[in-house]
Amino acid sequence: MTVEQSSQNAPKAQKKKFRFPHVYTLLSALIVFAFVMTFVIPSGTFERVVDEATKRTVVQNGSFHLIEKKPLSLMDLPMSLVTGLQKSANIIFFVLLIGGAFQIVTKTKVFDALTQMISKKVGDRGTVAIPIIAVFFSILGFTMGASQEVLIFIPIGVAVARTLGFDAITGVAMMQLGAMCGFTAGLFNPFNVGVAQGIAGIELYSGLWLRVVSLVIFLAITIAYMVRYATRVRANPELSFCRDLEIEESGHAAAKFKEVPLTKTHLAVLAVVVAGFALLLWGIRERGWFINEMSAVFFSIGVISGFIGGLKPDEIAEEFVIGARALTFGSLIIGFASAIIVILEKGVILDTIINGIFAAVSWLPTPLQVVGIYLSQIFINFFIISGTGQAAVVMPILVPLGDLLGISRQTLVLAFQMGDGFTNSLFPTASTLMAVLSVAKVRYEQWLKYVLPLMGIFTVVCGIIVYVASIVGYN
């Protein structure tokens, strides 16, 4: 055998398969990158004033100015994580309370009985649940700007998805992406469209027709995307992006599975859960409840359900600890994500970044300026996830810029809401997204594999909508 033949017969070295970095590694790298940027990007700030019409603190246009840089120290790196955890404490504890409360409710077997009943009723027609659930959550999205509120439904959504032969990602998508469609379209969303239109000085919720059209387009694309994936997973579970999680969960289910009839006790527990959800939605809508009140109600749902379900006090306590412990890994991710913003704010470079973006947009060719504004909003949304907070920063800058460029204020609001909305289901700095994935036990890289193609589609579609709006004189 010649040397050449020997080398041909030798086993070929296997190419190393790309391995997505651990989510803590990814976020830590972003924290370090933000830290380095504080030494590169000049520190600057806008003056902020209280808008008399809306009574909100907004940026004063034209007030940007550079300030003396105060370099951060190495100690600011670990301190940013501590501060990020503190700033996110309410959401982190909310996630832990959800985990504990739902573990108590699950222990009563009410979900076992309910999902088995649904499975028998639906049979092979499980995909009909996807558009129904997605449309319902889109309504919550475009009326009350549902975001954190989606969290409370995630365990049920995942359980229903698995019962129908799908996976945890499908359970998350039905609710998270459904709400995203409504939030982005923003028909009557008070947190992005309402605030932005108020600052822009145009009639509240005007321009409704294009937002309705956008909602229909978003839902059609998203539902088709979800049904395609869910159908493939049900036909071949190996295609699931969270296959390891499904194997683990099915192993747990197989170990404890037995037929569970729906009893009067289960119905009583279910009544407590439904009443608790109704109370939450009422409080959010009518009383302005937020994370703290939601946490208190959810904890109460768990404890009351445990007693009605026949659990002893010690059993309730044990189950609560088990449920909270299972979500510790994911809940800490929220603090890591917040640390990125802490670094940018402490280095006083966030306003500099925003000012630079809009200065660059004004130099674009006229037909592309509105698209540039829209794309800039996507970039800014990585740093300022809050719709209300983002509107307060960017709209006072956008309005005079748009007036100079000949872009209608209604179109500017549209560009803002499109850039603000759908990437909330993509960026790791979105604490609510990370909390949702934590509750569902879906890893970020698994979600990214699923959602990234859809986000690419949305980026193009929203850009087209914004461009058409500028062409037709949307006003």
DRENDO-1510 file (C-alpha; in Angstrom, 1 decimal, always signed):
<recs>
REC; n; res; u; v; w
REC; 1; MET; +0.0; +0.0; +0.0 .
REC; 2; THR; +1.4; +3.4; -1.0 .
REC; 3; VAL; +1.6; +6.3; +1.3 .
REC; 4; GLU; -1.0; +8.0; -0.8 .
REC; 5; GLN; -3.4; +5.1; -0.5 .
REC; 6; SER; -2.7; +4.9; +3.2 .
REC; 7; SER; -3.6; +8.6; +3.7 .
REC; 8; GLN; -6.8; +8.1; +1.6 .
REC; 9; ASN; -7.9; +5.2; +3.8 .
REC; 10; ALA; -7.1; +6.9; +7.0 .
REC; 11; PRO; -10.2; +8.2; +8.8 .
REC; 12; LYS; -11.0; +11.8; +8.1 .
REC; 13; ALA; -10.8; +14.1; +10.9 .
REC; 14; GLN; -14.3; +15.1; +12.0 .
REC; 15; LYS; -15.2; +18.7; +11.7 .
REC; 16; LYS; -15.9; +20.2; +15.0 .
REC; 17; LYS; -19.6; +21.0; +15.3 .
REC; 18; PHE; -20.4; +24.6; +16.3 .
REC; 19; ARG; -21.6; +24.6; +19.9 .
REC; 20; PHE; -23.7; +27.6; +21.0 .
REC; 21; PRO; -22.0; +29.2; +24.1 .
REC; 22; HIS; -23.7; +28.7; +27.5 .
REC; 23; VAL; -26.2; +31.5; +28.0 .
REC; 24; TYR; -24.2; +32.8; +31.0 .
REC; 25; THR; -21.1; +32.9; +28.9 .
REC; 26; LEU; -22.9; +34.8; +26.1 .
REC; 27; LEU; -24.3; +37.4; +28.5 .
REC; 28; SER; -21.0; +37.7; +30.4 .
REC; 29; ALA; -19.3; +38.4; +27.0 .
REC; 30; LEU; -21.9; +41.1; +26.3 .
REC; 31; ILE; -21.3; +42.6; +29.7 .
REC; 32; VAL; -17.5; +42.7; +29.1 .
REC; 33; PHE; -18.1; +44.2; +25.6 .
REC; 34; ALA; -20.3; +46.9; +27.0 .
REC; 35; PHE; -17.6; +47.6; +29.6 .
REC; 36; VAL; -15.0; +48.0; +26.9 .
REC; 37; MET; -17.2; +50.3; +24.9 .
REC; 38; THR; -17.5; +52.7; +27.8 .
REC; 39; PHE; -13.8; +53.5; +27.2 .
REC; 40; VAL; -14.2; +53.9; +23.5 .
REC; 41; ILE; -17.5; +55.8; +23.1 .
REC; 42; PRO; -17.6; +59.4; +24.5 .
REC; 43; SER; -19.9; +59.9; +27.4 .
REC; 44; GLY; -22.9; +62.1; +26.6 .
REC; 45; THR; -26.4; +62.9; +27.8 .
REC; 46; PHE; -29.7; +64.5; +26.8 .
REC; 47; GLU; -31.5; +67.0; +29.0 .
REC; 48; ARG; -34.8; +65.5; +30.2 .
REC; 49; VAL; -38.0; +67.5; +30.9 .
REC; 50; VAL; -41.5; +66.7; +32.0 .
REC; 51; ASP; -43.9; +66.9; +29.0 .
REC; 52; GLU; -47.0; +68.9; +30.2 .
REC; 53; ALA; -49.4; +67.0; +27.9 .
REC; 54; THR; -48.4; +63.5; +28.9 .
REC; 55; LYS; -46.8; +64.3; +32.3 .
REC; 56; ARG; -44.0; +62.0; +31.3 .
REC; 57; THR; -40.3; +62.7; +31.6 .
REC; 58; VAL; -39.0; +62.9; +28.0 .
REC; 59; VAL; -35.8; +63.8; +26.2 .
REC; 60; GLN; -35.4; +67.5; +25.1 .
REC; 61; ASN; -34.6; +67.5; +21.5 .
REC; 62; GLY; -31.3; +69.2; +20.5 .
REC; 63; SER; -30.1; +69.0; +24.1 .
REC; 64; PHE; -27.5; +66.3; +23.6 .
REC; 65; HIS; -24.0; +67.2; +24.9 .
REC; 66; LEU; -20.8; +65.4; +25.7 .
REC; 67; ILE; -19.8; +65.3; +29.4 .
REC; 68; GLU; -16.5; +64.5; +31.1 .
REC; 69; LYS; -15.8; +60.8; +31.1 .
REC; 70; LYS; -15.4; +59.1; +34.4 .
REC; 71; PRO; -13.8; +55.8; +33.5 .
REC; 72; LEU; -15.3; +52.7; +35.1 .
REC; 73; SER; -13.1; +50.5; +37.3 .
REC; 74; LEU; -12.7; +46.7; +37.1 .
REC; 75; MET; -14.8; +46.5; +40.2 .
REC; 76; ASP; -17.7; +47.9; +38.1 .
REC; 77; LEU; -17.8; +44.6; +36.2 .
REC; 78; PRO; -18.9; +42.3; +39.0 .
REC; 79; MET; -20.9; +45.2; +40.6 .
REC; 80; SER; -22.9; +45.5; +37.4 .
REC; 81; LEU; -24.2; +42.0; +37.9 .
REC; 82; VAL; -25.0; +42.6; +41.6 .
REC; 83; THR; -26.9; +45.8; +40.6 .
REC; 84; GLY; -28.6; +44.0; +37.7 .
REC; 85; LEU; -29.9; +41.3; +40.0 .
REC; 86; GLN; -31.1; +44.0; +42.5 .
REC; 87; LYS; -32.9; +46.0; +39.7 .
REC; 88; SER; -34.5; +42.8; +38.4 .
REC; 89; ALA; -35.3; +41.4; +41.8 .
REC; 90; ASN; -39.1; +41.8; +41.4 .
REC; 91; ILE; -39.1; +39.8; +38.2 .
REC; 92; ILE; -36.7; +37.2; +39.5 .
REC; 93; PHE; -38.8; +36.6; +42.6 .
REC; 94; PHE; -41.9; +36.5; +40.4 .
REC; 95; VAL; -40.4; +33.7; +38.4 .
REC; 96; LEU; -39.5; +31.8; +41.5 .
REC; 97; LEU; -43.0; +32.3; +42.9 .
REC; 98; ILE; -44.5; +31.1; +39.7 .
REC; 99; GLY; -42.4; +27.9; +39.8 .
REC; 100; GLY; -43.3; +27.2; +43.4 .
REC; 101; ALA; -47.0; +28.0; +43.0 .
REC; 102; PHE; -47.4; +25.9; +39.9 .
REC; 103; GLN; -45.5; +23.0; +41.4 .
REC; 104; ILE; -48.1; +23.0; +44.2 .
REC; 105; VAL; -51.0; +23.1; +41.8 .
REC; 106; THR; -49.4; +20.4; +39.7 .
REC; 107; LYS; -49.1; +18.1; +42.7 .
REC; 108; THR; -52.9; +18.1; +43.1 .
REC; 109; LYS; -53.0; +16.3; +39.7 .
REC; 110; VAL; -55.5; +18.8; +38.2 .
REC; 111; PHE; -53.3; +19.4; +35.1 .
REC; 112; ASP; -52.9; +15.7; +34.6 .
REC; 113; ALA; -56.6; +15.2; +34.6 .
REC; 114; LEU; -57.3; +18.3; +32.5 .
REC; 115; THR; -54.7; +17.6; +29.8 .
REC; 116; GLN; -55.8; +14.0; +29.5 .
REC; 117; MET; -59.4; +15.1; +29.0 .
REC; 118; ILE; -58.2; +17.7; +26.3 .
REC; 119; SER; -56.2; +15.0; +24.6 .
REC; 120; LYS; -59.1; +12.7; +24.3 .
REC; 121; LYS; -61.4; +15.4; +23.0 .
REC; 122; VAL; -59.1; +16.9; +20.5 .
REC; 123; GLY; -57.4; +13.7; +19.2 .
REC; 124; ASP; -55.5; +14.4; +16.0 .
REC; 125; ARG; -56.9; +17.9; +15.5 .
REC; 126; GLY; -54.4; +19.5; +18.0 .
REC; 127; THR; -53.2; +22.1; +15.5 .
REC; 128; VAL; -56.5; +23.9; +15.8 .
REC; 129; ALA; -55.5; +25.0; +19.3 .
REC; 130; ILE; -52.5; +27.0; +17.9 .
REC; 131; PRO; -54.4; +29.7; +16.1 .
REC; 132; ILE; -57.0; +30.0; +18.8 .
REC; 133; ILE; -54.4; +30.5; +21.6 .
REC; 134; ALA; -52.3; +32.8; +19.4 .
REC; 135; VAL; -55.2; +35.0; +18.5 .
REC; 136; PHE; -56.3; +35.2; +22.2 .
REC; 137; PHE; -52.9; +36.3; +23.3 .
REC; 138; SER; -52.6; +38.8; +20.4 .
REC; 139; ILE; -55.7; +40.4; +21.8 .
REC; 140; LEU; -54.0; +40.8; +25.2 .
REC; 141; GLY; -51.0; +42.2; +23.4 .
REC; 142; PHE; -52.8; +44.9; +21.4 .
REC; 143; THR; -55.2; +46.0; +24.2 .
REC; 144; MET; -53.2; +45.8; +27.4 .
REC; 145; GLY; -49.7; +45.5; +26.1 .
REC; 146; ALA; -49.3; +42.0; +27.6 .
REC; 147; SER; -45.7; +41.1; +28.3 .
REC; 148; GLN; -45.0; +40.0; +31.9 .
REC; 149; GLU; -48.6; +38.8; +32.1 .
REC; 150; VAL; -47.8; +36.0; +29.6 .
REC; 151; LEU; -45.6; +34.4; +32.2 .
REC; 152; ILE; -48.5; +33.3; +34.3 .
REC; 153; PHE; -49.9; +31.2; +31.5 .
REC; 154; ILE; -46.7; +29.5; +30.3 .
REC; 155; PRO; -46.8; +26.4; +32.5 .
REC; 156; ILE; -50.4; +25.7; +31.2 .
REC; 157; GLY; -49.4; +26.4; +27.6 .
REC; 158; VAL; -46.5; +24.0; +27.8 .
REC; 159; ALA; -48.6; +21.3; +29.4 .
REC; 160; VAL; -51.3; +21.7; +26.7 .
REC; 161; ALA; -48.8; +21.6; +23.9 .
REC; 162; ARG; -47.3; +18.3; +25.2 .
REC; 163; THR; -50.7; +16.8; +25.6 .
REC; 164; LEU; -51.4; +17.6; +21.9 .
REC; 165; GLY; -48.1; +15.9; +20.8 .
REC; 166; PHE; -46.0; +19.1; +20.5 .
REC; 167; ASP; -43.1; +20.3; +22.6 .
REC; 168; ALA; -42.4; +23.0; +25.1 .
REC; 169; ILE; -41.2; +25.5; +22.4 .
REC; 170; THR; -44.6; +25.2; +20.8 .
REC; 171; GLY; -46.3; +25.9; +24.1 .
REC; 172; VAL; -44.1; +29.0; +24.6 .
REC; 173; ALA; -44.6; +30.2; +21.0 .
REC; 174; MET; -48.4; +30.0; +21.0 .
REC; 175; MET; -48.4; +32.5; +23.9 .
REC; 176; GLN; -45.2; +34.6; +23.6 .
REC; 177; LEU; -45.4; +35.1; +19.8 .
REC; 178; GLY; -49.2; +35.5; +19.8 .
REC; 179; ALA; -48.8; +38.4; +22.4 .
REC; 180; MET; -45.8; +39.7; +20.3 .
REC; 181; CYS; -48.1; +40.0; +17.2 .
REC; 182; GLY; -50.6; +42.0; +19.2 .
REC; 183; PHE; -48.0; +44.1; +21.0 .
REC; 184; THR; -46.2; +45.0; +17.7 .
REC; 185; ALA; -49.3; +45.8; +15.8 .
REC; 186; GLY; -50.4; +47.8; +18.8 .
REC; 187; LEU; -54.0; +48.6; +17.9 .
REC; 188; PHE; -54.8; +50.0; +21.3 .
REC; 189; ASN; -51.5; +49.3; +23.1 .
REC; 190; PRO; -51.1; +52.0; +25.7 .
REC; 191; PHE; -47.4; +51.3; +26.3 .
REC; 192; ASN; -46.0; +51.8; +22.8 .
REC; 193; VAL; -48.5; +53.4; +20.5 .
REC; 194; GLY; -50.4; +55.3; +23.1 .
REC; 195; VAL; -47.3; +56.9; +24.6 .
REC; 196; ALA; -45.6; +57.5; +21.3 .
REC; 197; GLN; -48.7; +59.2; +19.7 .
REC; 198; GLY; -49.1; +61.3; +22.8 .
REC; 199; ILE; -45.5; +62.6; +22.6 .
REC; 200; ALA; -45.8; +63.1; +18.8 .
REC; 201; GLY; -48.9; +65.2; +19.4 .
REC; 202; ILE; -51.3; +63.2; +17.2 .
REC; 203; GLU; -54.7; +61.9; +18.0 .
REC; 204; LEU; -54.6; +58.9; +20.4 .
REC; 205; TYR; -55.0; +55.5; +18.5 .
REC; 206; SER; -55.4; +57.3; +15.1 .
REC; 207; GLY; -54.2; +55.5; +12.0 .
REC; 208; LEU; -55.9; +52.3; +13.1 .
REC; 209; TRP; -56.5; +50.8; +9.7 .
REC; 210; LEU; -52.8; +50.1; +8.9 .
REC; 211; ARG; -52.3; +48.6; +12.4 .
REC; 212; VAL; -55.2; +46.2; +11.8 .
REC; 213; VAL; -53.8; +45.2; +8.4 .
REC; 214; SER; -50.4; +44.7; +10.1 .
REC; 215; LEU; -51.9; +42.5; +12.8 .
REC; 216; VAL; -53.6; +40.2; +10.2 .
REC; 217; ILE; -50.3; +39.9; +8.4 .
REC; 218; PHE; -48.3; +39.1; +11.6 .
REC; 219; LEU; -50.8; +36.5; +12.8 .
REC; 220; ALA; -51.0; +34.8; +9.4 .
REC; 221; ILE; -47.2; +34.5; +9.2 .
REC; 222; THR; -46.7; +33.5; +12.8 .
REC; 223; ILE; -49.5; +30.9; +12.9 .
REC; 224; ALA; -48.3; +29.3; +9.7 .
REC; 225; TYR; -44.8; +29.2; +11.1 .
REC; 226; MET; -45.9; +27.6; +14.4 .
REC; 227; VAL; -48.2; +25.0; +12.8 .
REC; 228; ARG; -45.5; +23.9; +10.4 .
REC; 229; TYR; -43.0; +23.3; +13.2 .
REC; 230; ALA; -45.6; +21.7; +15.5 .
REC; 231; THR; -46.8; +19.3; +12.8 .
REC; 232; ARG; -43.2; +18.2; +12.1 .
REC; 233; VAL; -42.5; +17.7; +15.7 .
REC; 234; ARG; -45.6; +15.6; +16.3 .
REC; 235; ALA; -44.8; +13.5; +13.2 .
REC; 236; ASN; -41.1; +13.1; +14.3 .
REC; 237; PRO; -40.3; +14.1; +17.9 .
REC; 238; GLU; -36.5; +14.0; +17.0 .
REC; 239; LEU; -37.0; +17.3; +15.1 .
REC; 240; SER; -37.8; +19.2; +18.3 .
REC; 241; PHE; -35.3; +21.9; +19.1 .
REC; 242; CYS; -35.7; +21.0; +22.8 .
REC; 243; ARG; -35.6; +17.3; +22.3 .
REC; 244; ASP; -33.4; +16.7; +25.4 .
REC; 245; LEU; -35.9; +18.6; +27.6 .
REC; 246; GLU; -38.8; +16.5; +26.1 .
REC; 247; ILE; -37.0; +13.2; +26.8 .
REC; 248; GLU; -36.3; +14.3; +30.4 .
REC; 249; GLU; -39.9; +15.5; +31.0 .
REC; 250; SER; -41.4; +12.4; +29.3 .
REC; 251; GLY; -39.2; +10.2; +31.6 .
REC; 252; HIS; -40.7; +12.0; +34.6 .
REC; 253; ALA; -44.2; +11.6; +33.2 .
REC; 254; ALA; -43.7; +7.9; +32.4 .
REC; 255; ALA; -42.5; +7.2; +35.9 .
REC; 256; LYS; -45.6; +8.7; +37.5 .
REC; 257; PHE; -48.2; +8.3; +34.7 .
REC; 258; LYS; -51.6; +6.8; +35.4 .
REC; 259; GLU; -55.1; +7.6; +34.3 .
REC; 260; VAL; -56.4; +10.5; +36.3 .
REC; 261; PRO; -60.1; +11.1; +36.2 .
REC; 262; LEU; -61.3; +14.7; +36.6 .
REC; 263; THR; -62.8; +14.8; +40.1 .
REC; 264; LYS; -64.8; +17.5; +42.1 .
REC; 265; THR; -61.6; +18.3; +44.0 .
REC; 266; HIS; -59.8; +18.9; +40.7 .
REC; 267; LEU; -62.7; +21.2; +39.6 .
REC; 268; ALA; -62.4; +23.1; +42.8 .
REC; 269; VAL; -58.7; +23.6; +42.3 .
REC; 270; LEU; -59.3; +24.6; +38.7 .
REC; 271; ALA; -61.9; +27.1; +39.9 .
REC; 272; VAL; -59.2; +28.7; +42.2 .
REC; 273; VAL; -56.7; +28.9; +39.4 .
REC; 274; VAL; -59.3; +30.5; +37.0 .
REC; 275; ALA; -60.5; +32.9; +39.6 .
REC; 276; GLY; -56.9; +33.9; +40.4 .
REC; 277; PHE; -56.2; +34.5; +36.7 .
REC; 278; ALA; -59.4; +36.6; +36.4 .
REC; 279; LEU; -58.4; +38.6; +39.5 .
REC; 280; LEU; -54.9; +39.2; +38.0 .
REC; 281; LEU; -56.3; +40.4; +34.7 .
REC; 282; TRP; -58.8; +42.7; +36.5 .
REC; 283; GLY; -56.1; +44.1; +38.8 .
REC; 284; ILE; -53.7; +44.7; +35.9 .
REC; 285; ARG; -56.4; +46.4; +33.8 .
REC; 286; GLU; -58.3; +48.3; +36.4 .
REC; 287; ARG; -55.9; +48.9; +39.3 .
REC; 288; GLY; -52.6; +49.1; +37.6 .
REC; 289; TRP; -51.2; +46.0; +39.3 .
REC; 290; PHE; -47.7; +45.0; +38.3 .
REC; 291; ILE; -45.1; +42.4; +39.3 .
REC; 292; ASN; -45.5; +42.7; +43.1 .
REC; 293; GLU; -49.3; +42.3; +43.1 .
REC; 294; MET; -49.1; +39.6; +40.5 .
REC; 295; SER; -46.5; +37.7; +42.7 .
REC; 296; ALA; -48.8; +37.9; +45.7 .
REC; 297; VAL; -51.8; +36.6; +43.9 .
REC; 298; PHE; -49.9; +33.8; +42.3 .
REC; 299; PHE; -48.5; +32.7; +45.6 .
REC; 300; SER; -52.0; +32.7; +47.0 .
REC; 301; ILE; -53.2; +30.6; +44.1 .
REC; 302; GLY; -50.6; +28.0; +44.9 .
REC; 303; VAL; -51.2; +27.8; +48.6 .
REC; 304; ILE; -55.0; +27.8; +48.4 .
REC; 305; SER; -55.0; +25.1; +45.6 .
REC; 306; GLY; -52.7; +23.0; +47.8 .
REC; 307; PHE; -55.1; +23.0; +50.7 .
REC; 308; ILE; -58.1; +22.4; +48.5 .
REC; 309; GLY; -56.2; +19.6; +46.8 .
REC; 310; GLY; -55.7; +17.8; +50.1 .
REC; 311; LEU; -52.0; +18.6; +50.6 .
REC; 312; LYS; -50.7; +19.0; +54.1 .
REC; 313; PRO; -48.8; +22.2; +55.1 .
REC; 314; ASP; -45.4; +20.4; +55.0 .
REC; 315; GLU; -46.2; +19.0; +51.6 .
REC; 316; ILE; -47.2; +22.4; +50.3 .
REC; 317; ALA; -43.9; +23.8; +51.6 .
REC; 318; GLU; -41.8; +21.0; +50.1 .
REC; 319; GLU; -43.5; +21.3; +46.7 .
REC; 320; PHE; -43.0; +25.1; +46.7 .
REC; 321; VAL; -39.3; +24.7; +47.3 .
REC; 322; ILE; -39.0; +22.0; +44.5 .
REC; 323; GLY; -40.8; +24.3; +42.0 .
REC; 324; ALA; -38.8; +27.4; +42.9 .
REC; 325; ARG; -35.5; +25.5; +42.8 .
REC; 326; ALA; -36.2; +24.3; +39.3 .
REC; 327; LEU; -36.3; +27.9; +38.0 .
REC; 328; THR; -33.3; +29.2; +39.8 .
REC; 329; PHE; -31.0; +28.7; +36.8 .
REC; 330; GLY; -33.3; +30.7; +34.4 .
REC; 331; SER; -34.2; +33.4; +36.9 .
REC; 332; LEU; -30.6; +34.4; +37.4 .
REC; 333; ILE; -30.2; +35.0; +33.7 .
REC; 334; ILE; -32.5; +38.0; +34.1 .
REC; 335; GLY; -30.0; +39.6; +36.3 .
REC; 336; PHE; -27.2; +39.0; +33.9 .
REC; 337; ALA; -29.2; +40.6; +31.1 .
REC; 338; SER; -29.9; +43.6; +33.2 .
REC; 339; ALA; -26.2; +44.0; +34.0 .
REC; 340; ILE; -25.5; +45.0; +30.3 .
REC; 341; ILE; -27.8; +48.0; +30.7 .
REC; 342; VAL; -26.3; +48.9; +34.1 .
REC; 343; ILE; -22.8; +49.1; +32.5 .
REC; 344; LEU; -24.0; +51.3; +29.6 .
REC; 345; GLU; -25.9; +53.7; +32.0 .
REC; 346; LYS; -23.0; +53.9; +34.4 .
REC; 347; GLY; -20.6; +54.7; +31.6 .
REC; 348; VAL; -23.1; +57.3; +30.3 .
REC; 349; ILE; -22.8; +56.1; +26.7 .
REC; 350; LEU; -26.4; +55.0; +26.0 .
REC; 351; ASP; -27.5; +58.6; +25.0 .
REC; 352; THR; -24.4; +58.9; +22.9 .
REC; 353; ILE; -25.3; +55.7; +21.0 .
REC; 354; ILE; -28.9; +56.9; +20.4 .
REC; 355; ASN; -27.8; +60.4; +19.2 .
REC; 356; GLY; -25.2; +58.9; +16.8 .
REC; 357; ILE; -27.8; +56.5; +15.3 .
REC; 358; PHE; -30.2; +59.4; +14.4 .
REC; 359; ALA; -27.4; +61.6; +13.1 .
REC; 360; ALA; -26.5; +58.8; +10.7 .
REC; 361; VAL; -30.1; +58.3; +9.6 .
REC; 362; SER; -30.4; +61.9; +8.5 .
REC; 363; TRP; -27.7; +61.3; +5.9 .
REC; 364; LEU; -29.4; +58.4; +4.2 .
REC; 365; PRO; -31.1; +58.9; +0.8 .
REC; 366; THR; -34.6; +60.2; +1.2 .
REC; 367; PRO; -36.5; +56.9; +0.3 .
REC; 368; LEU; -34.5; +55.0; +2.8 .
REC; 369; GLN; -34.6; +57.4; +5.7 .
REC; 370; VAL; -37.8; +56.0; +7.2 .
REC; 371; VAL; -36.5; +52.4; +6.8 .
REC; 372; GLY; -33.3; +53.6; +8.5 .
REC; 373; ILE; -35.3; +55.0; +11.4 .
REC; 374; TYR; -37.2; +51.7; +11.7 .
REC; 375; LEU; -33.9; +49.7; +11.7 .
REC; 376; SER; -32.4; +52.1; +14.3 .
REC; 377; GLN; -35.3; +51.3; +16.6 .
REC; 378; ILE; -34.5; +47.6; +16.4 .
REC; 379; PHE; -30.9; +48.4; +17.5 .
REC; 380; ILE; -32.1; +50.7; +20.3 .
REC; 381; ASN; -34.5; +48.1; +21.4 .
REC; 382; PHE; -31.6; +45.8; +22.4 .
REC; 383; PHE; -30.7; +48.4; +25.0 .
REC; 384; ILE; -34.1; +49.9; +26.0 .
REC; 385; ILE; -36.6; +47.0; +26.0 .
REC; 386; SER; -39.4; +49.0; +27.7 .
REC; 387; GLY; -41.8; +50.4; +25.2 .
REC; 388; THR; -42.7; +53.3; +27.4 .
REC; 389; GLY; -39.1; +54.0; +28.3 .
REC; 390; GLN; -38.0; +53.8; +24.7 .
REC; 391; ALA; -40.8; +56.1; +23.5 .
REC; 392; ALA; -39.8; +58.7; +26.1 .
REC; 393; VAL; -36.2; +58.7; +24.8 .
REC; 394; VAL; -36.6; +58.5; +21.1 .
REC; 395; MET; -39.9; +60.1; +20.1 .
REC; 396; PRO; -38.9; +63.7; +21.1 .
REC; 397; ILE; -35.8; +63.2; +18.8 .
REC; 398; LEU; -37.8; +61.5; +16.0 .
REC; 399; VAL; -40.6; +64.1; +15.8 .
REC; 400; PRO; -38.4; +67.2; +14.8 .
REC; 401; LEU; -36.2; +64.9; +12.7 .
REC; 402; GLY; -39.2; +63.6; +10.8 .
REC; 403; ASP; -40.6; +67.1; +10.3 .
REC; 404; LEU; -37.3; +68.1; +8.7 .
REC; 405; LEU; -37.1; +65.0; +6.5 .
REC; 406; GLY; -40.8; +65.3; +5.5 .
REC; 407; ILE; -41.9; +62.0; +7.2 .
REC; 408; SER; -45.4; +62.1; +8.8 .
REC; 409; ARG; -45.6; +61.8; +12.5 .
REC; 410; GLN; -48.0; +58.8; +12.2 .
REC; 411; THR; -45.3; +57.0; +10.1 .
REC; 412; LEU; -42.7; +57.8; +12.7 .
REC; 413; VAL; -44.8; +56.2; +15.4 .
REC; 414; LEU; -45.3; +53.2; +13.1 .
REC; 415; ALA; -41.5; +52.9; +12.6 .
REC; 416; PHE; -41.0; +53.1; +16.4 .
REC; 417; GLN; -43.6; +50.5; +17.2 .
REC; 418; MET; -42.4; +48.1; +14.6 .
REC; 419; GLY; -38.8; +48.4; +15.8 .
REC; 420; ASP; -39.9; +48.1; +19.4 .
REC; 421; GLY; -42.1; +45.1; +19.2 .
REC; 422; PHE; -41.1; +41.8; +17.7 .
REC; 423; THR; -37.4; +41.8; +18.8 .
REC; 424; ASN; -38.7; +41.6; +22.4 .
REC; 425; SER; -39.0; +37.8; +21.6 .
REC; 426; LEU; -35.4; +37.6; +20.4 .
REC; 427; PHE; -33.0; +39.8; +22.4 .
REC; 428; PRO; -31.4; +38.3; +25.5 .
REC; 429; THR; -31.6; +41.7; +27.2 .
REC; 430; ALA; -35.5; +41.2; +27.2 .
REC; 431; SER; -35.9; +40.1; +30.8 .
REC; 432; THR; -39.5; +39.0; +30.3 .
REC; 433; LEU; -38.4; +36.7; +27.4 .
REC; 434; MET; -35.7; +35.2; +29.6 .
REC; 435; ALA; -38.2; +34.7; +32.4 .
REC; 436; VAL; -40.7; +33.0; +30.0 .
REC; 437; LEU; -38.0; +30.6; +28.8 .
REC; 438; SER; -37.0; +29.9; +32.4 .
REC; 439; VAL; -40.5; +29.0; +33.4 .
REC; 440; ALA; -40.8; +26.7; +30.4 .
REC; 441; LYS; -37.2; +25.3; +31.0 .
REC; 442; VAL; -36.3; +26.0; +27.4 .
REC; 443; ARG; -32.7; +27.1; +26.9 .
REC; 444; TYR; -32.1; +30.4; +25.1 .
REC; 445; GLU; -30.1; +28.8; +22.3 .
REC; 446; GLN; -32.9; +26.3; +21.7 .
REC; 447; TRP; -35.4; +29.2; +21.4 .
REC; 448; LEU; -33.0; +31.1; +19.2 .
REC; 449; LYS; -32.9; +28.2; +16.7 .
REC; 450; TYR; -36.7; +28.2; +16.6 .
REC; 451; VAL; -37.4; +31.9; +16.4 .
REC; 452; LEU; -34.5; +33.4; +14.4 .
REC; 453; PRO; -35.9; +32.5; +10.9 .
REC; 454; LEU; -39.3; +34.1; +11.9 .
REC; 455; MET; -37.5; +37.2; +13.2 .
REC; 456; GLY; -35.8; +37.5; +9.8 .
REC; 457; ILE; -39.2; +37.4; +8.1 .
REC; 458; PHE; -40.6; +39.9; +10.5 .
REC; 459; THR; -37.7; +42.3; +10.0 .
REC; 460; VAL; -38.4; +42.4; +6.2 .
REC; 461; VAL; -42.2; +42.5; +6.5 .
REC; 462; CYS; -42.2; +45.3; +9.0 .
REC; 463; GLY; -39.7; +47.2; +6.9 .
REC; 464; ILE; -42.0; +46.9; +3.9 .
REC; 465; ILE; -45.0; +48.1; +6.0 .
REC; 466; VAL; -43.1; +51.2; +7.2 .
REC; 467; TYR; -41.8; +52.0; +3.7 .
REC; 468; VAL; -45.3; +51.6; +2.2 .
REC; 469; ALA; -46.7; +53.9; +4.9 .
REC; 470; SER; -44.2; +56.6; +3.9 .
REC; 471; ILE; -45.1; +56.2; +0.2 .
REC; 472; VAL; -48.9; +56.5; +0.8 .
REC; 473; GLY; -48.6; +59.4; +3.2 .
REC; 474; TYR; -49.9; +57.5; +6.2 .
REC; 475; ASN; -51.3; +60.1; +8.5 .
</recs>
